[in-house]
Amino acid sequence: MDVLELARTQFAVTSSLHFLFVVLTLGLAPLVAIMHTRWTRTGNPLHERMTRFWGQIYVINYALGIVTGLVMEFQFGLSWSGLSHYAGDVFGAPLAMETLVAFFLESTFLGLWIFGWGRLPKWAHLACIWLVTLTAYASAFFIMVANSFLQNPVGHVARNGRLELVDFGALLTNKSLIFAFPHVIGAGLFTGGMVLVGASAYQLRRRTTEVEFFTRSMRMGVIVAAIGIFVTMGFGYAQFGVIDTGKFDGNLGLALPLAIMIEIGQLLGLVVLLVMLPMVGVLWRLRWTHPLLIAMTPLPFILSIMGWMVREIGRQPWMIYKQLTVADAMSPGLTSGMITSSLIGFVAVLGLLAVVDYVLIAKVIRRGPSDLALGASDAQTRSPALSY
């Protein structure tokens, strides 16, 4: 491959690996917040244990995902300085907002939530996890604002060979954004819900003693997955009415990911909405379905990657649609050796993080809701005044 293809491959692989973490974060955050809300309102120990168990999985995924996000930011300066030079004033604005939201607000509130068990008043502690959820979604929103500008550049004027931002509101109301953002949120909810379903099916098939715990988790997962796939499909099809279909003309590289996304997505939608949701009350008892539910767990991740591929391949050969080509956006002076070495390094690091993420989450799921690190010192540090 030439330098341009290597640079594109590098960004495609690293962004796909990063999005595996992102989509699970978007899915689990509101679920953990709902569990915590139930615990705060009822004081039911089962809800506390559910919050700690699924919250620990969320924390593991978030912590490792942050590192993959740093690699993504680094690549803009390494391989795509032409983009920064030409459109940094516009493209950089939402990215700066995302950095403030994700690396400062979201991390701060998550730290307060992690270390606030037994120390913060119960409603303040609950507020922290909801703020984590809101800032996670705000972070995703600003990323989609930046990406939507690449798809449909608005809110700018060209002066002296560069783009200048003149209307930030136009970025926030971009027609490429208003349907794409809910589509991503739906994919996150679908993914988070199916992780709950798959993990619960695994434990129930092993005849766990925590039957009520994983029955409730499975029920919650099915309902959220049904909501997620419905939103994903609805806003996915809605985008066909607002995108520039000229992007896709003659784009053969788009055919495979588009076909995978649509066909598997439709099939999963039918299964979740027409089979799993009507059977949500008895699904936990039907052990013959549990291997199928476990096997379905990776599919939302695959669909999410296919979705990103469709969105990015459909824009080629443009970095900014009809404004800046990918070739012009690439940093000058790059060589095949430079890109190859960084590609190997990035893939090794991000691939290792993905494997570690899977191993740690699988370990927590296999062990079940016992000996959890999150909130482990709660009983020792909680004072009567802060009791739940």
C-alpha positions as CSV (number, residue, x, y, z in Angstrom):
1,M,0.0,0.0,0.0
2,D,1.1,3.6,-0.6
3,V,1.4,6.1,2.2
4,L,-2.1,7.4,1.8
5,E,-3.7,4.0,2.1
6,L,-1.5,3.1,5.1
7,A,-2.6,6.3,6.8
8,R,-6.2,5.6,6.1
9,T,-5.8,2.0,7.4
10,Q,-4.1,3.2,10.5
11,F,-7.0,5.6,11.3
12,A,-9.6,3.1,10.4
13,V,-8.2,0.4,12.6
14,T,-7.5,2.6,15.7
15,S,-10.9,4.4,15.4
16,S,-12.7,1.0,15.2
17,L,-10.9,-0.3,18.3
18,H,-11.6,2.9,20.2
19,F,-15.3,2.8,19.3
20,L,-15.6,-0.7,20.8
21,F,-15.0,1.0,24.2
22,V,-17.2,4.0,23.4
23,V,-20.3,2.1,22.4
24,L,-20.2,0.0,25.6
25,T,-19.6,3.2,27.7
26,L,-22.7,4.9,26.2
27,G,-24.8,1.8,26.8
28,L,-23.8,0.9,30.4
29,A,-23.7,4.4,31.9
30,P,-27.5,5.0,31.9
31,L,-28.1,1.4,33.1
32,V,-25.8,1.8,36.1
33,A,-27.4,5.2,36.8
34,I,-30.9,3.6,36.8
35,M,-29.8,0.8,39.1
36,H,-28.3,3.3,41.5
37,T,-31.5,5.3,41.4
38,R,-33.5,2.3,42.4
39,W,-31.1,1.6,45.2
40,T,-31.3,5.1,46.5
41,R,-35.1,5.2,46.4
42,T,-35.7,1.7,47.8
43,G,-32.6,0.9,49.9
44,N,-32.9,-2.7,48.5
45,P,-29.5,-4.4,48.9
46,L,-30.1,-6.3,45.6
47,H,-30.1,-2.9,43.7
48,E,-26.9,-1.9,45.5
49,R,-25.2,-5.1,44.4
50,M,-26.4,-4.7,40.8
51,T,-25.1,-1.1,40.9
52,R,-21.7,-2.3,42.1
53,F,-21.4,-5.3,39.8
54,W,-22.4,-3.5,36.5
55,G,-20.7,-0.3,37.7
56,Q,-17.4,-2.1,38.1
57,I,-17.7,-3.4,34.5
58,Y,-18.4,0.2,33.4
59,V,-15.4,1.5,35.2
60,I,-13.1,-1.1,33.7
61,N,-14.3,-0.3,30.2
62,Y,-14.1,3.5,30.7
63,A,-10.6,3.5,32.2
64,L,-9.1,1.5,29.3
65,G,-11.1,3.4,26.7
66,I,-9.7,6.7,27.8
67,V,-6.2,5.5,26.7
68,T,-7.5,4.5,23.2
69,G,-9.0,8.0,22.9
70,L,-5.7,9.6,23.5
71,V,-4.3,7.7,20.5
72,M,-7.1,9.1,18.4
73,E,-6.3,12.7,19.3
74,F,-2.6,12.1,18.7
75,Q,-3.2,10.9,15.1
76,F,-4.7,14.2,14.0
77,G,-1.4,15.9,14.5
78,L,0.6,12.9,13.3
79,S,-1.1,12.0,10.1
80,W,-3.6,14.6,9.3
81,S,-2.1,18.0,9.8
82,G,-3.5,19.2,6.5
83,L,-7.0,18.9,8.1
84,S,-5.9,20.9,11.1
85,H,-4.4,23.6,9.0
86,Y,-7.3,23.9,6.6
87,A,-10.2,23.5,9.0
88,G,-8.8,23.5,12.5
89,D,-10.7,26.7,13.4
90,V,-14.0,24.9,12.7
91,F,-13.3,21.2,13.2
92,G,-11.3,21.9,16.4
93,A,-14.1,23.7,18.2
94,P,-16.3,20.7,19.0
95,L,-13.2,18.6,19.6
96,A,-12.1,21.1,22.3
97,M,-15.6,20.9,23.8
98,E,-15.4,17.1,23.9
99,T,-12.0,17.2,25.6
100,L,-13.3,19.5,28.3
101,V,-16.4,17.3,28.8
102,A,-14.7,13.9,28.6
103,F,-11.4,14.4,30.2
104,F,-12.4,16.9,32.9
105,L,-16.1,16.8,33.8
106,E,-16.8,13.2,33.1
107,S,-13.6,11.9,34.7
108,T,-14.2,14.2,37.7
109,F,-17.7,13.0,38.3
110,L,-16.7,9.4,37.8
111,G,-13.9,9.8,40.4
112,L,-16.4,11.3,42.9
113,W,-18.8,8.4,42.2
114,I,-16.1,5.7,42.6
115,F,-14.6,7.1,45.8
116,G,-17.9,8.5,47.2
117,W,-19.3,5.2,48.4
118,G,-20.2,5.6,52.0
119,R,-18.7,9.1,52.0
120,L,-21.1,11.3,50.0
121,P,-24.8,11.8,51.0
122,K,-26.9,9.4,49.0
123,W,-28.5,11.9,46.7
124,A,-25.2,13.6,46.0
125,H,-23.7,10.2,45.2
126,L,-26.6,9.4,42.9
127,A,-26.2,12.8,41.2
128,C,-22.6,11.9,40.4
129,I,-23.4,8.9,38.3
130,W,-26.2,10.8,36.4
131,L,-23.7,13.5,35.7
132,V,-21.2,10.9,34.4
133,T,-24.0,9.7,32.1
134,L,-24.9,13.2,30.9
135,T,-21.3,14.2,30.2
136,A,-20.6,10.9,28.4
137,Y,-23.5,11.6,26.1
138,A,-22.3,15.2,25.8
139,S,-18.9,13.9,24.8
140,A,-20.4,11.7,22.1
141,F,-22.5,14.6,20.9
142,F,-19.5,16.9,20.3
143,I,-17.7,14.1,18.6
144,M,-20.7,13.7,16.3
145,V,-20.8,17.4,15.7
146,A,-17.2,17.3,14.5
147,N,-17.8,14.2,12.3
148,S,-21.0,15.7,10.9
149,F,-19.0,18.7,9.8
150,L,-16.8,16.4,7.8
151,Q,-19.9,14.8,6.2
152,N,-21.8,18.1,5.6
153,P,-19.6,21.2,6.1
154,V,-21.6,24.1,7.5
155,G,-21.1,27.2,9.6
156,H,-17.9,28.4,8.0
157,V,-16.5,30.8,5.4
158,A,-13.3,30.3,3.4
159,R,-10.6,33.0,3.8
160,N,-7.0,32.9,2.7
161,G,-7.1,29.2,1.9
162,R,-8.6,28.2,5.3
163,L,-12.0,27.7,6.8
164,E,-13.2,30.0,9.6
165,L,-16.0,29.3,11.9
166,V,-18.8,31.9,11.7
167,D,-21.9,30.1,13.0
168,F,-21.4,27.6,15.8
169,G,-25.2,27.1,15.9
170,A,-25.1,25.7,12.3
171,L,-22.7,23.0,13.5
172,L,-25.2,22.0,16.3
173,T,-28.1,21.8,13.8
174,N,-26.3,20.1,11.0
175,K,-28.7,17.9,9.1
176,S,-26.0,15.1,9.2
177,L,-26.1,15.4,13.0
178,I,-29.7,15.4,14.0
179,F,-30.3,11.8,12.9
180,A,-26.8,10.4,13.3
181,F,-26.5,11.3,17.0
182,P,-29.7,9.4,18.1
183,H,-28.6,6.6,15.9
184,V,-25.3,6.3,17.8
185,I,-27.1,6.6,21.2
186,G,-29.5,3.8,20.2
187,A,-26.5,1.6,19.2
188,G,-25.0,2.2,22.6
189,L,-28.1,1.3,24.5
190,F,-28.5,-1.8,22.3
191,T,-25.0,-2.8,23.0
192,G,-25.2,-2.2,26.8
193,G,-28.5,-4.1,27.0
194,M,-27.1,-7.1,25.1
195,V,-24.1,-7.2,27.4
196,L,-26.5,-7.5,30.3
197,V,-28.4,-10.2,28.5
198,G,-25.4,-12.2,27.5
199,A,-23.7,-12.1,30.9
200,S,-26.9,-13.0,32.7
201,A,-27.5,-15.9,30.3
202,Y,-24.0,-17.1,31.0
203,Q,-24.5,-17.1,34.8
204,L,-28.0,-18.6,34.6
205,R,-26.9,-21.4,32.4
206,R,-24.2,-22.2,35.0
207,R,-27.1,-22.5,37.5
208,T,-25.9,-19.7,39.6
209,T,-27.2,-19.2,43.1
210,E,-27.8,-15.5,42.2
211,V,-30.9,-16.3,40.2
212,E,-32.9,-13.1,41.2
213,F,-29.9,-10.9,40.5
214,F,-29.3,-12.2,37.0
215,T,-33.0,-12.6,36.2
216,R,-33.5,-8.9,36.9
217,S,-30.4,-8.0,35.0
218,M,-31.6,-10.0,32.0
219,R,-35.0,-8.5,32.1
220,M,-33.5,-5.0,32.2
221,G,-31.1,-5.9,29.4
222,V,-33.8,-7.1,27.1
223,I,-36.0,-4.0,27.6
224,V,-33.1,-1.6,27.0
225,A,-31.8,-3.6,24.0
226,A,-35.3,-3.5,22.5
227,I,-35.4,0.3,23.0
228,G,-31.9,0.6,21.6
229,I,-32.4,-1.4,18.5
230,F,-35.7,0.4,17.8
231,V,-34.1,3.8,18.0
232,T,-31.1,2.6,16.0
233,M,-33.1,1.3,13.2
234,G,-35.5,4.2,13.1
235,F,-32.9,6.9,13.0
236,G,-30.7,4.7,10.7
237,Y,-33.4,4.6,8.0
238,A,-34.3,8.3,8.6
239,Q,-30.8,9.2,7.6
240,F,-31.4,8.0,4.0
241,G,-33.7,10.9,3.6
242,V,-31.1,13.6,4.5
243,I,-27.8,12.3,3.3
244,D,-26.3,13.2,-0.1
245,T,-26.8,9.9,-1.9
246,G,-24.2,11.0,-4.5
247,K,-21.6,10.0,-1.9
248,F,-22.4,6.4,-2.4
249,D,-22.5,6.3,-6.2
250,G,-19.9,3.8,-7.5
251,N,-18.4,3.3,-4.1
252,L,-17.8,-0.5,-4.2
253,G,-15.9,-0.5,-0.9
254,L,-19.1,0.5,0.8
255,A,-21.2,-2.5,-0.3
256,L,-20.0,-5.1,2.2
257,P,-20.2,-3.1,5.5
258,L,-23.5,-1.6,4.4
259,A,-24.9,-5.0,3.6
260,I,-23.7,-6.5,6.9
261,M,-25.0,-3.5,8.9
262,I,-28.5,-3.6,7.3
263,E,-29.1,-7.3,7.1
264,I,-27.7,-8.3,10.5
265,G,-29.3,-5.2,12.1
266,Q,-32.7,-6.1,10.7
267,L,-32.4,-9.7,11.8
268,L,-31.4,-8.7,15.3
269,G,-34.2,-6.1,15.4
270,L,-36.8,-8.8,14.6
271,V,-35.3,-11.2,17.2
272,V,-35.2,-8.7,20.0
273,L,-38.5,-6.9,19.3
274,L,-40.6,-9.9,18.2
275,V,-39.1,-12.8,20.2
276,M,-37.0,-11.7,23.2
277,L,-39.2,-8.8,24.3
278,P,-42.5,-10.7,24.4
279,M,-40.7,-13.5,26.3
280,V,-38.9,-11.2,28.7
281,G,-40.7,-12.7,31.7
282,V,-39.8,-16.3,31.1
283,L,-36.6,-16.0,29.1
284,W,-34.4,-16.6,32.1
285,R,-35.9,-20.1,32.6
286,L,-35.4,-21.2,29.0
287,R,-31.9,-22.6,29.3
288,W,-31.8,-23.7,25.7
289,T,-31.9,-20.0,24.6
290,H,-29.0,-19.0,26.8
291,P,-26.2,-20.2,24.4
292,L,-27.9,-18.2,21.6
293,L,-28.1,-15.1,23.8
294,I,-24.4,-15.5,24.7
295,A,-23.5,-15.8,21.0
296,M,-25.5,-12.7,20.2
297,T,-23.6,-10.5,22.6
298,P,-20.7,-9.6,20.2
299,L,-23.1,-8.7,17.3
300,P,-23.9,-5.1,18.4
301,F,-20.2,-4.4,18.5
302,I,-19.7,-5.7,15.0
303,L,-22.7,-3.7,13.8
304,S,-21.3,-0.5,15.4
305,I,-18.0,-0.9,13.6
306,M,-19.8,-1.6,10.3
307,G,-21.9,1.6,10.9
308,W,-18.8,3.7,11.3
309,M,-17.2,2.2,8.2
310,V,-20.3,3.0,6.2
311,R,-20.3,6.6,7.4
312,E,-16.6,7.1,6.7
313,I,-16.2,5.1,3.4
314,G,-19.3,6.8,2.0
315,R,-17.4,10.2,2.2
316,Q,-14.3,9.0,0.2
317,P,-12.3,10.5,-1.4
318,W,-13.1,13.5,0.7
319,M,-11.9,14.3,4.2
320,I,-14.3,17.3,4.3
321,Y,-17.0,16.6,1.7
322,K,-16.4,18.6,-1.5
323,Q,-14.0,20.8,0.4
324,L,-10.8,18.9,1.2
325,T,-9.6,15.6,-0.1
326,V,-8.1,12.9,2.1
327,A,-4.9,13.2,0.1
328,D,-4.7,17.0,0.8
329,A,-5.5,16.4,4.5
330,M,-2.5,14.1,5.0
331,S,0.6,15.4,6.7
332,P,3.4,16.2,4.3
333,G,6.7,14.3,4.5
334,L,5.2,11.0,5.8
335,T,6.9,7.9,4.5
336,S,5.6,4.3,4.3
337,G,8.1,3.3,7.0
338,M,6.9,6.0,9.4
339,I,3.2,5.1,9.0
340,T,3.9,1.3,9.1
341,S,5.8,1.5,12.3
342,S,3.2,3.8,14.0
343,L,0.4,1.5,12.7
344,I,2.1,-1.5,14.2
345,G,2.6,0.3,17.5
346,F,-0.9,1.7,17.7
347,V,-2.6,-1.6,16.8
348,A,-0.4,-3.5,19.3
349,V,-1.3,-1.1,22.1
350,L,-5.0,-0.7,21.3
351,G,-5.3,-4.4,20.5
352,L,-3.7,-5.3,23.9
353,L,-6.1,-2.8,25.7
354,A,-9.1,-4.4,24.0
355,V,-7.9,-7.9,25.0
356,V,-7.3,-6.7,28.6
357,D,-10.7,-5.1,28.7
358,Y,-12.4,-8.3,27.6
359,V,-10.4,-10.5,30.0
360,L,-11.1,-8.2,33.0
361,I,-14.8,-7.9,32.2
362,A,-15.1,-11.6,31.6
363,K,-13.4,-12.3,34.9
364,V,-15.9,-10.1,36.7
365,I,-18.8,-11.8,35.0
366,R,-17.5,-15.3,35.7
367,R,-17.0,-14.4,39.4
368,G,-20.4,-12.8,39.7
369,P,-21.5,-10.2,42.3
370,S,-19.2,-11.2,45.0
371,D,-15.9,-9.7,46.2
372,L,-16.4,-6.6,44.1
373,A,-13.7,-3.9,44.4
374,L,-16.2,-1.0,43.6
375,G,-17.6,0.1,47.0
376,A,-15.8,-2.7,48.8
377,S,-15.0,-0.4,51.8
378,D,-18.6,0.8,52.0
379,A,-19.5,-1.2,55.1
380,Q,-16.4,0.0,57.0
381,T,-16.5,3.7,56.0
382,R,-20.2,4.4,55.9
383,S,-21.4,6.5,58.8
384,P,-25.1,6.3,60.1
385,A,-25.7,9.8,58.8
386,L,-24.8,8.7,55.3
387,S,-26.6,5.4,55.4
388,Y,-28.7,4.4,52.5
